[in-house]
Amino acid sequence: MDKYLEIKQLFESQAQSEKALQMAKYMRNQFVFYGIPTPQRKQIYKELLKQEKRINK
């Protein structure tokens, strides 16, 4: 569960509320978004995975 909280904190630190509202509106307010564009979100995941690989060696 720690990893989930770490990802959540990373996303919350990068959240863009205006974009999040636009994304939610596009999806008819069925989901909650952080407002992070896909390329930026993938970069966050990539950095996290790099750290995990270093730790688990």
N, CA, C and O atoms as a GROMACS GRO file, in nm:
protein
  228
    1MET      N    1   0.082  -0.120   0.000
    1MET     CA    2   0.000   0.000   0.000
    1MET      C    3   0.087   0.127   0.000
    1MET      O    4   0.041   0.233  -0.042
    2ASP      N    5   0.210   0.116   0.046
    2ASP     CA    6   0.298   0.232   0.047
    2ASP      C    7   0.320   0.289  -0.093
    2ASP      O    8   0.323   0.410  -0.112
    3LYS      N    9   0.335   0.200  -0.190
    3LYS     CA   10   0.360   0.244  -0.328
    3LYS      C   11   0.239   0.322  -0.382
    3LYS      O   12   0.254   0.421  -0.453
    4TYR      N   13   0.121   0.275  -0.346
    4TYR     CA   14   0.000   0.346  -0.388
    4TYR      C   15   0.002   0.488  -0.332
    4TYR      O   16  -0.026   0.584  -0.405
    5LEU      N   17   0.033   0.503  -0.207
    5LEU     CA   18   0.036   0.635  -0.144
    5LEU      C   19   0.144   0.723  -0.205
    5LEU      O   20   0.126   0.844  -0.219
    6GLU      N   21   0.257   0.662  -0.240
    6GLU     CA   22   0.365   0.738  -0.303
    6GLU      C   23   0.322   0.792  -0.440
    6GLU      O   24   0.345   0.908  -0.471
    7ILE      N   25   0.259   0.707  -0.520
    7ILE     CA   26   0.210   0.750  -0.650
    7ILE      C   27   0.104   0.858  -0.633
    7ILE      O   28   0.104   0.958  -0.705
    8LYS      N   29   0.015   0.837  -0.539
    8LYS     CA   30  -0.091   0.935  -0.514
    8LYS      C   31  -0.031   1.070  -0.477
    8LYS      O   32  -0.078   1.173  -0.526
    9GLN      N   33   0.070   1.072  -0.392
    9GLN     CA   34   0.134   1.197  -0.353
    9GLN      C   35   0.204   1.264  -0.471
    9GLN      O   36   0.199   1.386  -0.486
   10LEU      N   37   0.269   1.182  -0.554
   10LEU     CA   38   0.334   1.237  -0.673
   10LEU      C   39   0.231   1.302  -0.766
   10LEU      O   40   0.252   1.413  -0.816
   11PHE      N   41   0.121   1.233  -0.788
   11PHE     CA   42   0.016   1.288  -0.874
   11PHE      C   43  -0.046   1.414  -0.814
   11PHE      O   44  -0.070   1.512  -0.885
   12GLU      N   45  -0.071   1.412  -0.684
   12GLU     CA   46  -0.130   1.530  -0.620
   12GLU      C   47  -0.036   1.649  -0.627
   12GLU      O   48  -0.082   1.763  -0.638
   13SER      N   49   0.093   1.626  -0.621
   13SER     CA   50   0.188   1.737  -0.629
   13SER      C   51   0.194   1.796  -0.769
   13SER      O   52   0.231   1.912  -0.786
   14GLN      N   53   0.159   1.716  -0.870
   14GLN     CA   54   0.162   1.762  -1.009
   14GLN      C   55   0.023   1.799  -1.064
   14GLN      O   56   0.009   1.835  -1.180
   15ALA      N   57  -0.078   1.789  -0.979
   15ALA     CA   58  -0.216   1.810  -1.022
   15ALA      C   59  -0.238   1.951  -1.079
   15ALA      O   60  -0.181   2.050  -1.033
   16GLN      N   61  -0.324   1.955  -1.180
   16GLN     CA   62  -0.362   2.081  -1.244
   16GLN      C   63  -0.515   2.088  -1.238
   16GLN      O   64  -0.585   2.024  -1.316
   17SER      N   65  -0.566   2.167  -1.145
   17SER     CA   66  -0.709   2.167  -1.118
   17SER      C   67  -0.794   2.211  -1.238
   17SER      O   68  -0.902   2.158  -1.260
   18GLU      N   69  -0.744   2.305  -1.314
   18GLU     CA   70  -0.822   2.352  -1.430
   18GLU      C   71  -0.834   2.241  -1.535
   18GLU      O   72  -0.943   2.218  -1.588
   19LYS      N   73  -0.725   2.173  -1.563
   19LYS     CA   74  -0.728   2.062  -1.658
   19LYS      C   75  -0.813   1.948  -1.603
   19LYS      O   76  -0.883   1.881  -1.679
   20ALA      N   77  -0.807   1.925  -1.473
   20ALA     CA   78  -0.885   1.818  -1.411
   20ALA      C   79  -1.034   1.842  -1.433
   20ALA      O   80  -1.109   1.748  -1.462
   21LEU      N   81  -1.076   1.965  -1.419
   21LEU     CA   82  -1.217   1.997  -1.442
   21LEU      C   83  -1.256   1.972  -1.587
   21LEU      O   84  -1.365   1.920  -1.615
   22GLN      N   85  -1.168   2.008  -1.680
   22GLN     CA   86  -1.195   1.985  -1.822
   22GLN      C   87  -1.206   1.836  -1.852
   22GLN      O   88  -1.294   1.792  -1.926
   23MET      N   89  -1.114   1.759  -1.795
   23MET     CA   90  -1.115   1.614  -1.817
   23MET      C   91  -1.242   1.550  -1.760
   23MET      O   92  -1.304   1.465  -1.824
   24ALA      N   93  -1.280   1.592  -1.641
   24ALA     CA   94  -1.400   1.538  -1.578
   24ALA      C   95  -1.524   1.574  -1.660
   24ALA      O   96  -1.614   1.492  -1.680
   25LYS      N   97  -1.528   1.697  -1.708
   25LYS     CA   98  -1.642   1.740  -1.789
   25LYS      C   99  -1.652   1.657  -1.916
   25LYS      O  100  -1.761   1.617  -1.957
   26TYR      N  101  -1.537   1.631  -1.980
   26TYR     CA  102  -1.534   1.552  -2.102
   26TYR      C  103  -1.589   1.411  -2.077
   26TYR      O  104  -1.654   1.353  -2.163
   27MET      N  105  -1.562   1.358  -1.959
   27MET     CA  106  -1.609   1.224  -1.924
   27MET      C  107  -1.743   1.229  -1.851
   27MET      O  108  -1.781   1.134  -1.781
   28ARG      N  109  -1.815   1.338  -1.867
   28ARG     CA  110  -1.948   1.358  -1.810
   28ARG      C  111  -1.949   1.345  -1.658
   28ARG      O  112  -2.045   1.294  -1.599
   29ASN      N  113  -1.842   1.391  -1.595
   29ASN     CA  114  -1.827   1.392  -1.449
   29ASN      C  115  -1.847   1.255  -1.384
   29ASN      O  116  -1.896   1.245  -1.272
   30GLN      N  117  -1.807   1.150  -1.456
   30GLN     CA  118  -1.818   1.014  -1.402
   30GLN      C  119  -1.693   0.973  -1.324
   30GLN      O  120  -1.696   0.878  -1.247
   31PHE      N  121  -1.582   1.047  -1.346
   31PHE     CA  122  -1.456   1.010  -1.285
   31PHE      C  123  -1.386   1.133  -1.230
   31PHE      O  124  -1.414   1.246  -1.271
   32VAL      N  125  -1.294   1.110  -1.137
   32VAL     CA  126  -1.214   1.218  -1.079
   32VAL      C  127  -1.076   1.213  -1.145
   32VAL      O  128  -1.018   1.105  -1.162
   33PHE      N  129  -1.024   1.328  -1.182
   33PHE     CA  130  -0.895   1.336  -1.249
   33PHE      C  131  -0.800   1.427  -1.172
   33PHE      O  132  -0.843   1.514  -1.096
   34TYR      N  133  -0.670   1.407  -1.195
   34TYR     CA  134  -0.569   1.496  -1.139
   34TYR      C  135  -0.536   1.607  -1.237
   34TYR      O  136  -0.477   1.708  -1.198
   35GLY      N  137  -0.573   1.592  -1.362
   35GLY     CA  138  -0.545   1.693  -1.462
   35GLY      C  139  -0.404   1.685  -1.516
   35GLY      O  140  -0.350   1.784  -1.565
   36ILE      N  141  -0.345   1.567  -1.509
   36ILE     CA  142  -0.208   1.547  -1.557
   36ILE      C  143  -0.216   1.487  -1.698
   36ILE      O  144  -0.273   1.379  -1.716
   37PRO      N  145  -0.159   1.555  -1.798
   37PRO     CA  146  -0.159   1.501  -1.933
   37PRO      C  147  -0.082   1.368  -1.940
   37PRO      O  148   0.009   1.345  -1.861
   38THR      N  149  -0.118   1.283  -2.034
   38THR     CA  150  -0.060   1.150  -2.045
   38THR      C  151   0.093   1.150  -2.054
   38THR      O  152   0.156   1.073  -1.981
   39PRO      N  153   0.157   1.232  -2.137
   39PRO     CA  154   0.303   1.227  -2.142
   39PRO      C  155   0.368   1.258  -2.006
   39PRO      O  156   0.466   1.194  -1.967
   40GLN      N  157   0.313   1.353  -1.935
   40GLN     CA  158   0.366   1.389  -1.804
   40GLN      C  159   0.340   1.276  -1.702
   40GLN      O  160   0.427   1.245  -1.620
   41ARG      N  161   0.223   1.215  -1.708
   41ARG     CA  162   0.189   1.105  -1.619
   41ARG      C  163   0.281   0.985  -1.644
   41ARG      O  164   0.326   0.921  -1.549
   42LYS      N  165   0.309   0.956  -1.771
   42LYS     CA  166   0.399   0.846  -1.804
   42LYS      C  167   0.540   0.874  -1.753
   42LYS      O  168   0.609   0.782  -1.708
   43GLN      N  169   0.583   0.998  -1.759
   43GLN     CA  170   0.715   1.035  -1.708
   43GLN      C  171   0.723   1.013  -1.556
   43GLN      O  172   0.826   0.967  -1.506
   44ILE      N  173   0.617   1.045  -1.486
   44ILE     CA  174   0.612   1.023  -1.341
   44ILE      C  175   0.626   0.874  -1.311
   44ILE      O  176   0.704   0.835  -1.224
   45TYR      N  177   0.551   0.791  -1.385
   45TYR     CA  178   0.561   0.646  -1.367
   45TYR      C  179   0.703   0.597  -1.398
   45TYR      O  180   0.758   0.515  -1.325
   46LYS      N  181   0.760   0.648  -1.505
   46LYS     CA  182   0.893   0.606  -1.548
   46LYS      C  183   0.997   0.634  -1.439
   46LYS      O  184   1.080   0.549  -1.408
   47GLU      N  185   0.991   0.753  -1.382
   47GLU     CA  186   1.085   0.790  -1.276
   47GLU      C  187   1.066   0.701  -1.153
   47GLU      O  188   1.163   0.658  -1.091
   48LEU      N  189   0.942   0.673  -1.119
   48LEU     CA  190   0.913   0.588  -1.004
   48LEU      C  191   0.965   0.446  -1.027
   48LEU      O  192   1.022   0.386  -0.936
   49LEU      N  193   0.945   0.393  -1.147
   49LEU     CA  194   0.993   0.259  -1.177
   49LEU      C  195   1.146   0.252  -1.174
   49LEU      O  196   1.202   0.151  -1.130
   50LYS      N  197   1.213   0.355  -1.220
   50LYS     CA  198   1.360   0.360  -1.214
   50LYS      C  199   1.406   0.350  -1.068
   50LYS      O  200   1.499   0.276  -1.036
   51GLN      N  201   1.342   0.426  -0.982
   51GLN     CA  202   1.378   0.423  -0.840
   51GLN      C  203   1.354   0.284  -0.781
   51GLN      O  204   1.436   0.234  -0.704
   52GLU      N  205   1.243   0.222  -0.816
   52GLU     CA  206   1.211   0.090  -0.763
   52GLU      C  207   1.311  -0.014  -0.808
   52GLU      O  208   1.348  -0.102  -0.731
   53LYS      N  209   1.355  -0.006  -0.933
   53LYS     CA  210   1.453  -0.101  -0.983
   53LYS      C  211   1.585  -0.088  -0.908
   53LYS      O  212   1.650  -0.188  -0.880
   54ARG      N  213   1.623   0.034  -0.876
   54ARG     CA  214   1.748   0.056  -0.802
   54ARG      C  215   1.738  -0.002  -0.661
   54ARG      O  216   1.832  -0.063  -0.610
   55ILE      N  217   1.622   0.018  -0.598
   55ILE     CA  218   1.601  -0.028  -0.461
   55ILE      C  219   1.600  -0.181  -0.454
   55ILE      O  220   1.655  -0.240  -0.361
   56ASN      N  221   1.538  -0.245  -0.551
   56ASN     CA  222   1.518  -0.389  -0.547
   56ASN      C  223   1.635  -0.470  -0.603
   56ASN      O  224   1.622  -0.592  -0.617
   57LYS      N  225   1.745  -0.409  -0.636
   57LYS     CA  226   1.861  -0.484  -0.688
   57LYS      C  227   1.932  -0.556  -0.580
   57LYS      O  228   2.032  -0.624  -0.605
   0.00000   0.00000   0.00000
